[in-house]
Amino acid sequence: MSHASISADEMMEEALQIEAARRDPAQFRPLYEKYYSTIFRFVYRRVDDKELTADLTSQVFLQALMHLPRYEVRAVPFSAWLYRIATNEVLQFFRKQNRVGVVRQVMIGEELVSELHEEGEEKERLVERLALTLEKLSEQEVQLIELRFYEQMSFRDIGYTLRITENNAKVRTYRLLEKMKKYMLGLS
C-alpha cells in the first residue's frame, strides 16, 4: 500500500473507522484487515522469521487496540502510528533477547535503484554495490530508507513514525542518499 496515495476522503473514512473502534472494539477489524499485511511485511524485514513476525504483528495490533483511545487523528494516516508501534515492538523483542544487532532483510527496490543509478551504469553491478552499502548502514538509517522507498511514505509520515519533524526526515533522507552514493563510488 502506498502511503502517498491516501486521499483526504480516505483519511476521513479512516477517522470514522477509528471512532467506531473506540466505541466498539469489534469495529477495529476493518483497520486490522486494511493494514495487517503491510505491517507484517515491515516486521518480517526486520526479523526474517514468519512465526515470530506473526506473533509481533499480532502484538502490534493488540497494542494499537488497547491504546486506541489515546490515538489522535492527525494529518498522517493511521498506518504511521502502526509503524511506530511495530518499530517499538521489534526493538523491545530484541532487547528482551539481549541481541545486540537487529537481524534485517533488506530487499532492494526499483525506486531506490533508480534514485542511486548513474547514467551508463550497469544495473546488475549497481544492485550488488547497493547491497554492500545497505549492510554498512545503521538500523536507523536502514529504517529511513525502508520507510521512504519500500513503504513509500511521505516525509510527513516518516517524521511522525520516527518522532522527528517532516523537515528533519527530508534532510536525513537526502543526506543518507548522498552518503550512500559516496560509499558506492568507493566500491566502483
Disulfide bonds with the S-S distance in Angstrom:
none
